[in-house]
Amino acid sequence: MTQTLREDAERAAGALPPLLVAAERLSSAVSLGVHGRRKAGIGESFWQFRRYQSEDAAQNIDWRQSARSQNLYVREREWEAAEAVWLWRDATAGMRYHSSGATTTKADRATVLTLALASLLIRGGERIALIGQDRPPSTGRVALNRLAHVLIDSAPGDAALPPEAPVTKNSQAVWFSDFLSPLNDIETAMKRLARAGLSGHLVHIIDPAEQDFPFTGRTRFESIEGALTALFGRAESVRDGYRARFKAHGEALSTLARRMGWSYLAHRTDKSAQAALVALYAHVGGDRKKG
């Protein structure tokens, strides 16, 4: 019997996408010492029973639970001022880039961080949703597996920006991207999300070569799709100008986020995913507490 259960478990684990496994390991490491962020308040979901106090309304007494002891108990519901955390991961072909200095593509790192954050939020009793998917925010293992299926199985496309789609008000958006779209387009999308009632967080995924520009000598640069090419006889001759422009773009993103009341986190794919997840979860958790 034990052997059969073990074999079933191994088969089930083997069927999980590797990126989901990596995300679960990452969220498990970060969740150590992280407490759930649910609290009592106005909502629909049951949270816990507690002893009746004189200031409690009589209609809140749960008579079935109270009948089991000599004390009166009230039924507390979970605070739902913030409805959900809406997630978006850039799916453009350029996110598949990965230089020799990185251990993973930008797309895979963004996917792992998205799923790991979702796993942490679900462990805390939160509801998650993917912007543009025709499903309401939900929680639990099924919600995480569904999210993983959509993110991992979807083919690269041209969806760099979150689409115009229904979202719940008083919620949050977490947007993972390399943010190589024009700044005006990014700002327009952020304003649209803000008008829909979302506060948010930008997670800037950066390959180290994109920031450091380590290239020297005769170098040809091509876009992932091959539509754009540029040839430099001495690549190092444009390094300083490129680095200055890349830095200015990151600073502009950070300024835009701050002006909109959003957070901004830059993360290089040659750095620890765990450190990025801890910082991101702190941002999202801070907003939830303010909610």
Backbone as CSV, one residue per row, in Angstrom:
resi,resn,N_x,N_y,N_z,CA_x,CA_y,CA_z,C_x,C_y,C_z
1,MET,0.839,-1.208,0.000,0.000,0.000,0.000,0.874,1.260,0.000
2,THR,1.891,1.260,0.907,2.788,2.417,0.995,3.537,2.626,-0.315
3,GLN,3.982,1.496,-0.904,4.707,1.580,-2.165,3.819,2.147,-3.271
4,THR,2.556,1.743,-3.292,1.616,2.247,-4.302,1.407,3.744,-4.154
5,LEU,1.233,4.217,-2.912,1.049,5.643,-2.667,2.274,6.434,-3.091
6,ARG,3.454,5.883,-2.813,4.684,6.565,-3.185,4.798,6.667,-4.712
7,GLU,4.472,5.587,-5.390,4.535,5.610,-6.854,3.534,6.602,-7.433
8,ASP,2.334,6.663,-6.842,1.330,7.625,-7.296,1.819,9.058,-7.095
9,ALA,2.433,9.303,-5.946,2.936,10.644,-5.648,4.047,11.030,-6.618
10,GLU,4.943,10.087,-6.910,6.043,10.378,-7.827,5.533,10.655,-9.243
11,ARG,4.505,9.890,-9.655,3.926,10.136,-10.966,3.270,11.511,-11.030
12,ALA,2.568,11.861,-9.939,1.905,13.170,-9.902,2.932,14.292,-9.945
13,ALA,4.008,14.145,-9.184,5.052,15.178,-9.163,5.737,15.270,-10.516
14,GLY,5.942,14.123,-11.166,6.592,14.127,-12.457,5.774,14.799,-13.535
15,ALA,4.459,14.850,-13.330,3.589,15.480,-14.323,3.552,16.992,-14.198
16,LEU,4.054,17.527,-13.097,4.031,18.973,-12.892,5.053,19.646,-13.803
17,PRO,4.707,20.758,-14.398,5.677,21.492,-15.217,6.877,21.906,-14.363
18,PRO,8.099,21.780,-14.884,9.288,22.148,-14.106,9.238,23.570,-13.558
19,LEU,8.679,24.515,-14.316,8.618,25.886,-13.821,7.699,26.007,-12.619
20,LEU,6.626,25.230,-12.586,5.730,25.246,-11.421,6.427,24.637,-10.217
21,VAL,7.175,23.565,-10.438,7.942,22.953,-9.346,8.932,23.967,-8.774
22,ALA,9.646,24.665,-9.675,10.607,25.677,-9.227,9.905,26.788,-8.458
23,ALA,8.738,27.201,-8.925,7.991,28.263,-8.249,7.528,27.823,-6.870
24,GLU,7.080,26.578,-6.756,6.620,26.063,-5.467,7.785,25.982,-4.471
25,ARG,8.940,25.551,-4.952,10.118,25.501,-4.071,10.496,26.903,-3.606
26,LEU,10.441,27.832,-4.536,10.782,29.216,-4.212,9.807,29.791,-3.192
27,SER,8.518,29.587,-3.391,7.521,30.126,-2.455,7.624,29.448,-1.102
28,SER,7.968,28.158,-1.085,8.125,27.442,0.191,9.283,28.017,0.991
29,ALA,10.375,28.351,0.295,11.531,28.929,0.982,11.200,30.297,1.562
30,VAL,10.464,31.098,0.788,10.132,32.450,1.237,9.054,32.438,2.315
31,SER,8.151,31.454,2.259,7.032,31.434,3.201,7.475,31.141,4.628
32,LEU,8.681,30.610,4.813,9.177,30.384,6.167,9.305,31.724,6.884
33,GLY,8.590,31.894,7.962,8.625,33.150,8.697,7.636,34.174,8.210
34,VAL,6.942,33.892,7.085,5.929,34.812,6.584,4.577,34.372,7.120
35,HIS,3.885,35.266,7.784,2.599,34.925,8.368,1.486,35.296,7.410
36,GLY,0.384,34.606,7.525,-0.788,34.923,6.711,-1.270,36.335,7.003
37,ARG,-1.876,36.979,5.996,-2.270,38.374,6.143,-3.775,38.535,6.219
38,ARG,-4.495,37.443,6.502,-5.931,37.573,6.640,-6.260,38.234,7.969
39,LYS,-7.349,38.955,8.010,-7.789,39.576,9.246,-9.304,39.662,9.240
40,ALA,-9.874,39.838,10.438,-11.322,39.887,10.547,-11.853,41.193,9.990
41,GLY,-13.074,41.148,9.461,-13.674,42.364,8.937,-14.942,42.069,8.187
42,ILE,-15.276,42.970,7.251,-16.493,42.818,6.484,-16.181,41.998,5.247
43,GLY,-16.886,40.901,5.052,-16.639,40.067,3.892,-17.622,38.926,3.843
44,GLU,-17.360,37.996,2.919,-18.263,36.874,2.741,-17.665,35.556,3.211
45,SER,-16.332,35.471,3.280,-15.682,34.206,3.588,-15.512,34.019,5.092
46,PHE,-15.924,32.853,5.608,-15.743,32.555,7.026,-14.259,32.477,7.356
47,TRP,-13.887,33.041,8.511,-12.501,33.000,8.948,-12.356,32.158,10.205
48,GLN,-13.039,32.558,11.314,-12.877,31.842,12.562,-14.023,32.167,13.512
49,PHE,-14.169,31.330,14.582,-15.071,31.633,15.681,-14.262,32.303,16.786
50,ARG,-14.898,33.205,17.520,-14.271,33.768,18.723,-15.350,34.012,19.771
51,ARG,-14.918,34.190,21.005,-15.861,34.391,22.113,-16.648,35.692,21.922
52,TYR,-17.915,35.641,22.243,-18.789,36.819,22.167,-18.327,37.888,23.160
53,GLN,-18.357,39.169,22.725,-18.032,40.297,23.587,-19.218,41.242,23.633
54,SER,-19.276,42.044,24.668,-20.461,42.880,24.896,-20.742,43.828,23.730
55,GLU,-19.711,44.251,23.011,-19.928,45.193,21.903,-20.392,44.501,20.622
56,ASP,-20.412,43.169,20.594,-20.848,42.448,19.406,-22.361,42.503,19.243
57,ALA,-22.801,42.574,17.993,-24.239,42.560,17.725,-24.781,41.154,17.958
58,ALA,-25.999,41.071,18.510,-26.595,39.778,18.839,-26.777,38.900,17.610
59,GLN,-27.043,39.535,16.443,-27.265,38.734,15.243,-26.006,38.044,14.745
60,ASN,-24.841,38.431,15.277,-23.595,37.783,14.871,-23.282,36.519,15.669
61,ILE,-24.099,36.237,16.675,-23.871,35.038,17.481,-24.160,33.794,16.650
62,ASP,-23.259,32.831,16.679,-23.480,31.560,16.006,-24.020,30.582,17.043
63,TRP,-25.338,30.358,16.997,-25.985,29.565,18.039,-25.599,28.093,17.956
64,ARG,-25.328,27.600,16.772,-24.937,26.195,16.647,-23.605,25.936,17.347
65,GLN,-22.617,26.840,17.103,-21.321,26.697,17.763,-21.433,26.941,19.255
66,SER,-22.250,27.920,19.657,-22.403,28.261,21.074,-23.036,27.122,21.858
67,ALA,-23.919,26.356,21.208,-24.604,25.260,21.890,-23.655,24.137,22.297
68,ARG,-22.465,24.124,21.710,-21.499,23.075,22.017,-20.698,23.353,23.278
69,SER,-20.875,24.526,23.873,-20.143,24.863,25.094,-21.014,25.755,25.971
70,GLN,-20.464,26.247,27.045,-21.204,27.123,27.950,-20.995,28.597,27.596
71,ASN,-20.296,28.867,26.506,-20.000,30.239,26.103,-20.690,30.574,24.781
72,LEU,-20.841,31.870,24.541,-21.381,32.339,23.274,-20.230,32.633,22.307
73,TYR,-20.436,32.302,21.033,-19.409,32.523,20.022,-19.998,33.303,18.850
74,VAL,-19.171,34.164,18.271,-19.576,34.871,17.056,-18.727,34.337,15.903
75,ARG,-19.287,34.473,14.729,-18.636,33.972,13.514,-17.971,35.150,12.820
76,GLU,-16.653,35.171,12.753,-15.942,36.261,12.101,-15.742,35.939,10.629
77,ARG,-15.840,36.992,9.837,-15.616,36.845,8.407,-14.331,37.565,8.023
78,GLU,-13.761,37.109,6.936,-12.465,37.648,6.495,-12.627,39.029,5.869
79,TRP,-11.693,39.927,6.189,-11.688,41.265,5.603,-11.432,41.181,4.113
80,GLU,-12.252,41.840,3.328,-12.112,41.772,1.881,-12.114,43.161,1.243
81,ALA,-11.466,44.115,1.910,-11.396,45.462,1.342,-10.667,45.432,0.005
82,ALA,-9.629,44.609,-0.095,-8.942,44.415,-1.364,-9.449,43.108,-1.957
83,GLU,-9.994,43.153,-3.173,-10.704,42.010,-3.710,-9.795,40.898,-4.223
84,ALA,-8.666,41.257,-4.818,-7.829,40.231,-5.429,-6.482,40.824,-5.818
85,VAL,-5.576,39.949,-6.229,-4.323,40.378,-6.844,-4.358,39.888,-8.288
86,TRP,-4.347,40.830,-9.210,-4.395,40.523,-10.639,-2.979,40.496,-11.201
87,LEU,-2.647,39.449,-11.928,-1.287,39.226,-12.406,-1.202,39.384,-13.925
88,TRP,-0.064,39.888,-14.373,0.195,39.976,-15.813,1.664,39.724,-16.079
89,ARG,1.948,38.792,-16.993,3.321,38.503,-17.395,3.467,38.762,-18.884
90,ASP,4.414,39.606,-19.239,4.726,39.928,-20.631,4.998,38.627,-21.393
91,ALA,4.310,38.440,-22.523,4.450,37.205,-23.296,5.132,37.417,-24.638
92,THR,5.784,38.558,-24.849,6.408,38.830,-26.137,7.635,37.948,-26.368
93,ALA,7.979,37.777,-27.634,9.100,36.909,-27.997,10.409,37.401,-27.397
94,GLY,10.555,38.723,-27.231,11.784,39.266,-26.665,12.058,38.802,-25.252
95,MET,11.015,38.369,-24.550,11.197,37.860,-23.187,11.931,36.517,-23.186
96,ARG,12.090,35.899,-24.346,12.797,34.608,-24.412,14.316,34.795,-24.440
97,TYR,14.776,36.047,-24.439,16.226,36.304,-24.513,16.925,35.840,-23.246
98,HIS,18.120,35.310,-23.437,18.917,34.882,-22.297,20.376,34.843,-22.741
99,SER,21.186,35.709,-22.125,22.599,35.819,-22.486,23.407,34.768,-21.736
100,SER,24.702,34.698,-22.055,25.574,33.722,-21.387,25.752,34.049,-19.906
101,GLY,25.465,35.288,-19.528,25.622,35.664,-18.121,24.425,35.333,-17.255
102,ALA,23.359,34.820,-17.860,22.142,34.499,-17.118,21.907,32.992,-17.135
103,THR,21.194,32.512,-16.147,20.911,31.078,-16.065,19.547,30.730,-16.641
104,THR,18.769,31.736,-17.000,17.415,31.493,-17.477,16.969,32.626,-18.397
105,THR,15.930,32.404,-19.149,15.373,33.476,-19.970,14.579,34.438,-19.089
106,LYS,14.344,35.610,-19.621,13.509,36.572,-18.892,12.103,36.016,-18.712
107,ALA,11.598,35.334,-19.730,10.247,34.779,-19.660,10.122,33.735,-18.559
108,ASP,11.113,32.833,-18.474,11.044,31.795,-17.449,11.165,32.384,-16.047
109,ARG,12.033,33.384,-15.881,12.160,33.993,-14.556,10.868,34.725,-14.178
110,ALA,10.283,35.422,-15.140,9.022,36.119,-14.880,7.920,35.130,-14.530
111,THR,7.892,33.999,-15.224,6.875,32.978,-14.958,7.039,32.386,-13.571
112,VAL,8.272,32.056,-13.210,8.528,31.483,-11.881,8.141,32.475,-10.784
113,LEU,8.509,33.738,-10.950,8.155,34.739,-9.946,6.645,34.942,-9.861
114,THR,5.970,34.925,-11.011,4.516,35.081,-11.020,3.852,33.941,-10.256
115,LEU,4.267,32.705,-10.551,3.666,31.539,-9.897,4.048,31.464,-8.418
116,ALA,5.291,31.821,-8.091,5.711,31.785,-6.688,4.952,32.823,-5.867
117,LEU,4.765,34.022,-6.428,3.968,35.037,-5.731,2.531,34.559,-5.565
118,ALA,1.961,33.973,-6.618,0.599,33.451,-6.535,0.484,32.394,-5.449
119,SER,1.483,31.519,-5.361,1.475,30.473,-4.341,1.512,31.074,-2.939
120,LEU,2.358,32.084,-2.743,2.429,32.751,-1.435,1.104,33.417,-1.082
121,LEU,0.505,34.086,-2.040,-0.762,34.778,-1.796,-1.858,33.779,-1.449
122,ILE,-1.892,32.663,-2.152,-2.897,31.639,-1.880,-2.701,31.049,-0.488
123,ARG,-1.454,30.849,-0.083,-1.191,30.334,1.269,-1.700,31.300,2.327
124,GLY,-1.734,32.588,1.987,-2.245,33.582,2.922,-3.744,33.797,2.801
125,GLY,-4.421,32.968,2.009,-5.862,33.074,1.877,-6.327,34.081,0.847
126,GLU,-5.391,34.582,0.016,-5.757,35.599,-0.971,-6.312,34.956,-2.239
127,ARG,-6.965,35.778,-3.044,-7.475,35.333,-4.341,-6.638,35.947,-5.451
128,ILE,-6.419,35.178,-6.492,-5.586,35.624,-7.610,-6.365,35.506,-8.915
129,ALA,-5.921,36.251,-9.902,-6.522,36.176,-11.225,-5.500,36.673,-12.238
130,LEU,-5.645,36.235,-13.470,-4.780,36.683,-14.552,-5.553,37.692,-15.391
131,ILE,-4.985,38.860,-15.578,-5.670,39.899,-16.350,-5.947,39.384,-17.764
132,GLY,-7.188,39.532,-18.188,-7.560,39.117,-19.532,-8.154,37.733,-19.620
133,GLN,-8.036,36.936,-18.551,-8.641,35.618,-18.542,-10.095,35.716,-18.090
134,ASP,-10.954,34.970,-18.713,-12.383,35.045,-18.426,-12.730,34.185,-17.211
135,ARG,-12.057,34.463,-16.101,-12.323,33.738,-14.858,-12.261,34.727,-13.700
136,PRO,-13.135,34.589,-12.719,-13.086,35.482,-11.566,-11.905,35.134,-10.662
137,PRO,-11.491,36.051,-9.792,-10.414,35.744,-8.844,-10.782,34.542,-7.989
138,SER,-9.824,33.669,-7.755,-10.083,32.474,-6.956,-8.836,32.101,-6.177
139,THR,-8.973,31.130,-5.300,-7.852,30.723,-4.466,-7.758,29.208,-4.457
140,GLY,-6.723,28.684,-3.835,-6.569,27.243,-3.737,-5.657,26.666,-4.806
141,ARG,-5.374,25.382,-4.651,-4.461,24.680,-5.549,-4.950,24.678,-6.993
142,VAL,-6.251,24.550,-7.166,-6.807,24.535,-8.522,-6.504,25.846,-9.241
143,ALA,-6.642,26.964,-8.516,-6.370,28.278,-9.110,-4.903,28.391,-9.521
144,LEU,-3.989,27.880,-8.685,-2.561,27.939,-8.998,-2.233,27.070,-10.208
145,ASN,-2.790,25.863,-10.252,-2.535,24.976,-11.391,-3.087,25.563,-12.689
146,ARG,-4.248,26.199,-12.592,-4.843,26.814,-13.781,-3.956,27.947,-14.290
147,LEU,-3.448,28.760,-13.358,-2.558,29.857,-13.729,-1.290,29.318,-14.385
148,ALA,-0.727,28.254,-13.802,0.489,27.654,-14.356,0.244,27.148,-15.771
149,HIS,-0.896,26.523,-15.979,-1.229,25.992,-17.304,-1.264,27.122,-18.338
150,VAL,-1.888,28.224,-18.006,-2.008,29.339,-18.951,-0.635,29.948,-19.243
151,LEU,0.163,30.177,-18.202,1.454,30.850,-18.382,2.483,29.968,-19.083
152,ILE,2.508,28.693,-18.726,3.555,27.815,-19.243,3.229,27.296,-20.638
153,ASP,1.956,27.040,-20.892,1.584,26.447,-22.173,1.320,27.467,-23.270
154,SER,1.198,28.738,-22.894,0.886,29.740,-23.919,2.112,30.025,-24.778
155,ALA,1.891,30.178,-26.063,2.980,30.478,-26.999,3.325,31.961,-26.919
156,PRO,4.578,32.319,-27.218,4.935,33.745,-27.235,4.044,34.509,-28.206
157,GLY,3.714,35.724,-27.852,2.871,36.540,-28.719,3.317,37.982,-28.670
158,ASP,2.392,38.865,-28.972,2.738,40.282,-28.979,2.108,41.020,-27.802
159,ALA,1.694,40.265,-26.778,0.994,40.861,-25.640,1.991,41.350,-24.590
160,ALA,2.570,42.521,-24.821,3.478,43.098,-23.836,2.710,43.835,-22.754
161,LEU,1.577,44.424,-23.126,0.797,45.255,-22.218,-0.461,44.521,-21.764
162,PRO,-0.883,44.717,-20.520,-2.132,44.099,-20.063,-3.289,44.554,-20.939
163,PRO,-4.175,43.633,-21.320,-5.293,44.007,-22.184,-6.370,44.756,-21.401
164,GLU,-7.239,45.400,-22.122,-8.391,46.043,-21.487,-9.396,44.948,-21.173
165,ALA,-9.604,44.676,-19.911,-10.464,43.572,-19.487,-11.056,43.888,-18.118
166,PRO,-12.188,43.283,-17.772,-12.808,43.538,-16.464,-11.907,43.099,-15.314
167,VAL,-11.853,43.907,-14.257,-11.124,43.569,-13.028,-11.978,44.006,-11.846
168,THR,-11.663,43.501,-10.665,-12.395,43.900,-9.467,-11.758,45.149,-8.870
169,LYS,-12.580,46.048,-8.390,-12.068,47.282,-7.798,-11.395,47.019,-6.456
170,ASN,-10.631,48.037,-6.003,-9.924,47.950,-4.716,-8.981,46.755,-4.673
171,SER,-8.400,46.420,-5.814,-7.488,45.288,-5.906,-6.105,45.770,-6.319
172,GLN,-5.216,44.811,-6.569,-3.857,45.145,-6.978,-3.510,44.464,-8.289
173,ALA,-2.599,45.074,-9.014,-2.047,44.474,-10.234,-0.548,44.304,-10.045
174,VAL,-0.019,43.166,-10.457,1.428,42.935,-10.454,1.817,42.601,-11.888
175,TRP,2.674,43.435,-12.464,2.995,43.383,-13.890,4.473,43.023,-14.044
176,PHE,4.747,41.836,-14.644,6.107,41.362,-14.878,6.455,41.574,-16.353
177,SER,7.553,42.267,-16.619,7.916,42.555,-18.006,9.358,43.056,-18.078
178,ASP,9.925,43.058,-19.296,11.209,43.738,-19.486,10.984,45.212,-19.823
179,PHE,9.724,45.600,-19.997,9.311,46.995,-20.199,10.100,47.685,-21.312
180,LEU,10.225,46.991,-22.423,10.877,47.586,-23.586,9.870,48.256,-24.520
181,SER,8.604,48.256,-24.123,7.588,48.995,-24.885,7.821,50.488,-24.698
182,PRO,7.315,51.326,-25.603,7.427,52.772,-25.411,6.838,53.197,-24.070
183,LEU,7.511,54.122,-23.419,7.082,54.554,-22.087,5.655,55.104,-22.095
184,ASN,5.274,55.793,-23.152,3.916,56.334,-23.240,2.870,55.223,-23.239
185,ASP,3.173,54.107,-23.910,2.237,52.979,-23.934,2.111,52.340,-22.556
186,ILE,3.241,52.236,-21.855,3.215,51.677,-20.496,2.399,52.567,-19.575
187,GLU,2.606,53.883,-19.674,1.861,54.823,-18.836,0.361,54.742,-19.121
188,THR,0.000,54.637,-20.407,-1.414,54.543,-20.769,-2.058,53.307,-20.153
189,ALA,-1.353,52.178,-20.207,-1.878,50.941,-19.623,-2.012,51.063,-18.107
190,MET,-1.040,51.684,-17.453,-1.106,51.865,-15.995,-2.287,52.751,-15.608
191,LYS,-2.501,53.817,-16.361,-3.615,54.712,-16.067,-4.957,54.003,-16.261
192,ARG,-5.015,53.157,-17.269,-6.251,52.396,-17.506,-6.536,51.461,-16.330
193,LEU,-5.506,50.789,-15.821,-5.678,49.911,-14.667,-6.067,50.712,-13.424
194,ALA,-5.460,51.888,-13.269,-5.780,52.734,-12.118,-7.226,53.200,-12.170
195,ARG,-7.701,53.568,-13.361,-9.102,53.990,-13.503,-10.064,52.847,-13.181
196,ALA,-9.612,51.618,-13.406,-10.447,50.455,-13.119,-10.451,50.111,-11.634
197,GLY,-9.656,50.840,-10.841,-9.662,50.632,-9.397,-8.508,49.814,-8.866
198,LEU,-7.424,49.681,-9.644,-6.284,48.884,-9.210,-5.098,49.765,-8.829
199,SER,-4.444,49.414,-7.741,-3.104,49.927,-7.465,-2.151,48.856,-7.989
200,GLY,-0.859,49.139,-8.022,-0.041,48.118,-8.656,1.441,48.146,-8.384
201,HIS,2.111,47.202,-9.050,3.541,46.971,-8.863,4.149,46.580,-10.204
202,LEU,5.240,47.229,-10.573,5.985,46.888,-11.777,7.203,46.062,-11.384
203,VAL,7.377,44.916,-12.029,8.562,44.082,-11.787,9.353,44.025,-13.091
204,HIS,10.462,44.746,-13.111,11.278,44.927,-14.314,12.294,43.794,-14.405
205,ILE,12.084,42.874,-15.348,12.963,41.720,-15.528,14.065,42.086,-16.526
206,ILE,15.324,41.973,-16.081,16.453,42.445,-16.880,17.491,41.337,-17.052
207,ASP,17.877,41.061,-18.282,19.019,40.173,-18.516,20.291,40.986,-18.261
208,PRO,21.309,40.393,-17.634,22.519,41.173,-17.312,23.175,41.827,-18.525
209,ALA,23.141,41.158,-19.685,23.758,41.740,-20.884,23.018,42.991,-21.341
210,GLU,21.721,43.054,-21.062,20.945,44.228,-21.446,21.380,45.457,-20.654
211,GLN,21.804,45.235,-19.438,22.211,46.358,-18.597,23.698,46.653,-18.704
212,ASP,24.514,45.612,-18.789,25.972,45.796,-18.765,26.572,46.045,-20.150
213,PHE,25.935,45.557,-21.193,26.429,45.653,-22.559,27.911,45.237,-22.626
214,PRO,28.187,43.930,-22.443,29.572,43.459,-22.370,30.213,43.194,-23.735
215,PHE,29.540,43.502,-24.808,29.983,43.121,-26.151,31.184,43.955,-26.623
216,THR,32.051,43.308,-27.365,33.226,43.985,-27.924,33.431,43.532,-29.370
217,GLY,34.195,44.347,-30.122,34.531,43.984,-31.485,33.337,44.014,-32.430
218,ARG,33.500,43.393,-33.560,32.458,43.368,-34.588,31.290,42.507,-34.089
219,THR,30.146,43.104,-33.924,28.997,42.395,-33.333,27.724,42.735,-34.092
220,ARG,26.979,41.689,-34.413,25.672,41.886,-35.045,24.586,41.598,-34.011
221,PHE,23.659,42.524,-33.877,22.541,42.360,-32.956,21.273,42.110,-33.775
222,GLU,20.513,41.116,-33.356,19.262,40.786,-34.034,18.152,40.652,-33.003
223,SER,16.950,41.080,-33.373,15.798,40.852,-32.512,15.455,39.365,-32.534
224,ILE,14.728,38.899,-31.529,14.367,37.487,-31.452,13.656,37.033,-32.721
225,GLU,12.800,37.895,-33.230,12.048,37.546,-34.446,12.901,37.677,-35.711
226,GLY,14.064,38.333,-35.600,14.927,38.526,-36.760,14.530,39.687,-37.645
227,ALA,13.536,40.462,-37.218,13.044,41.563,-38.055,13.977,42.769,-38.001
228,LEU,14.694,42.940,-36.884,15.578,44.089,-36.716,17.010,43.610,-36.542
229,THR,17.935,44.261,-37.235,19.348,43.920,-37.094,20.175,45.204,-37.048
230,ALA,21.310,45.103,-36.376,22.248,46.233,-36.331,23.656,45.658,-36.246
231,LEU,24.572,46.197,-37.035,25.949,45.719,-37.062,26.883,46.827,-36.599
232,PHE,27.749,46.497,-35.613,28.721,47.465,-35.092,30.122,46.902,-35.323
233,GLY,30.999,47.728,-35.890,32.369,47.307,-36.089,33.118,47.175,-34.771
234,ARG,32.840,48.096,-33.840,33.422,48.046,-32.490,32.284,48.299,-31.500
235,ALA,31.696,47.239,-31.008,30.527,47.360,-30.126,30.843,48.177,-28.886
236,GLU,32.063,48.084,-28.398,32.426,48.810,-27.175,32.344,50.331,-27.354
237,SER,32.373,50.798,-28.598,32.340,52.246,-28.842,30.981,52.862,-28.488
238,VAL,29.933,52.041,-28.413,28.605,52.585,-28.082,28.185,52.198,-26.664
239,ARG,29.101,51.544,-25.926,28.729,51.007,-24.605,28.271,52.101,-23.650
240,ASP,29.046,53.168,-23.522,28.697,54.204,-22.539,27.352,54.854,-22.858
241,GLY,27.149,55.156,-24.143,25.882,55.764,-24.527,24.702,54.825,-24.293
242,TYR,24.915,53.535,-24.598,23.850,52.548,-24.387,23.510,52.421,-22.907
243,ARG,24.554,52.294,-22.067,24.311,52.139,-20.635,23.565,53.340,-20.058
244,ALA,23.940,54.525,-20.505,23.269,55.734,-20.014,21.793,55.734,-20.415
245,ARG,21.531,55.300,-21.634,20.140,55.278,-22.106,19.328,54.215,-21.373
246,PHE,19.933,53.055,-21.136,19.229,51.984,-20.419,18.923,52.419,-18.979
247,LYS,19.893,53.057,-18.345,19.687,53.535,-16.983,18.580,54.581,-16.928
248,ALA,18.577,55.480,-17.906,17.552,56.527,-17.945,16.164,55.925,-18.114
249,HIS,16.069,54.859,-18.903,14.775,54.208,-19.110,14.268,53.592,-17.799
250,GLY,15.162,52.934,-17.062,14.780,52.354,-15.773,14.359,53.424,-14.779
251,GLU,15.083,54.533,-14.763,14.729,55.625,-13.856,13.380,56.238,-14.224
252,ALA,13.111,56.325,-15.533,11.820,56.853,-15.982,10.678,55.932,-15.547
253,LEU,10.893,54.609,-15.629,9.885,53.653,-15.168,9.635,53.802,-13.677
254,SER,10.721,53.911,-12.909,10.606,54.067,-11.464,9.859,55.353,-11.109
255,THR,10.182,56.445,-11.806,9.512,57.726,-11.557,8.034,57.643,-11.901
256,LEU,7.726,57.002,-13.026,6.333,56.835,-13.434,5.560,56.043,-12.388
257,ALA,6.146,54.953,-11.913,5.475,54.134,-10.901,5.228,54.950,-9.636
258,ARG,6.229,55.681,-9.195,6.094,56.483,-7.978,5.014,57.544,-8.138
259,ARG,4.963,58.165,-9.311,3.960,59.198,-9.566,2.542,58.618,-9.545
260,MET,2.408,57.360,-9.954,1.099,56.709,-9.989,0.740,56.052,-8.660
261,GLY,1.681,56.093,-7.710,1.436,55.431,-6.442,1.690,53.930,-6.493
262,TRP,2.440,53.470,-7.509,2.791,52.062,-7.654,4.212,51.840,-7.113
263,SER,4.580,50.580,-6.927,5.958,50.255,-6.575,6.699,49.804,-7.832
264,TYR,8.027,49.874,-7.775,8.864,49.459,-8.900,10.003,48.612,-8.356
265,LEU,10.208,47.440,-8.959,11.269,46.535,-8.549,12.032,46.085,-9.790
266,ALA,13.340,46.354,-9.823,14.187,45.883,-10.917,14.869,44.589,-10.485
267,HIS,14.811,43.580,-11.351,15.390,42.277,-11.013,16.166,41.718,-12.206
268,ARG,17.448,41.417,-11.986,18.298,40.822,-13.015,18.223,39.304,-12.929
269,THR,18.233,38.654,-14.098,18.088,37.208,-14.121,19.332,36.460,-13.671
270,ASP,20.434,37.180,-13.401,21.602,36.521,-12.826,21.635,36.665,-11.306
271,LYS,20.580,37.223,-10.736,20.488,37.408,-9.290,19.474,36.429,-8.696
272,SER,19.431,36.401,-7.374,18.569,35.459,-6.669,17.086,35.762,-6.889
273,ALA,16.352,34.754,-7.350,14.901,34.908,-7.496,14.243,35.032,-6.127
274,GLN,14.840,34.390,-5.131,14.267,34.433,-3.783,14.289,35.852,-3.222
275,ALA,15.397,36.555,-3.427,15.496,37.929,-2.927,14.447,38.818,-3.596
276,ALA,14.236,38.604,-4.890,13.231,39.398,-5.602,11.834,39.105,-5.077
277,LEU,11.549,37.826,-4.802,10.220,37.446,-4.322,9.958,38.020,-2.935
278,VAL,10.962,38.004,-2.075,10.804,38.582,-0.732,10.459,40.068,-0.836
279,ALA,11.203,40.789,-1.683,10.959,42.228,-1.849,9.578,42.486,-2.443
280,LEU,9.203,41.691,-3.435,7.901,41.870,-4.078,6.767,41.571,-3.114
281,TYR,6.886,40.487,-2.378,5.834,40.113,-1.426,5.674,41.187,-0.349
282,ALA,6.783,41.812,0.029,6.693,42.911,1.006,5.908,44.085,0.437
283,HIS,6.117,44.391,-0.843,5.359,45.468,-1.494,3.882,45.138,-1.543
284,VAL,3.558,43.944,-2.014,2.155,43.552,-2.145,1.500,43.476,-0.774
285,GLY,2.203,42.903,0.202,1.666,42.815,1.555,1.423,44.177,2.171
286,GLY,2.315,45.138,1.890,2.123,46.484,2.432,0.859,47.117,1.929
287,ASP,0.564,46.943,0.628,-0.654,47.489,0.060,-1.872,46.823,0.639
288,ARG,-1.799,45.506,0.895,-2.948,44.795,1.436,-3.262,45.296,2.834
289,LYS,-2.231,45.583,3.609,-2.463,46.088,4.957,-3.099,47.462,4.937
290,LYS,-2.673,48.281,3.940,-3.293,49.608,3.827,-4.737,49.493,3.400
291,GLY,-5.077,48.406,2.627,-6.451,48.216,2.208,-7.352,47.968,3.366
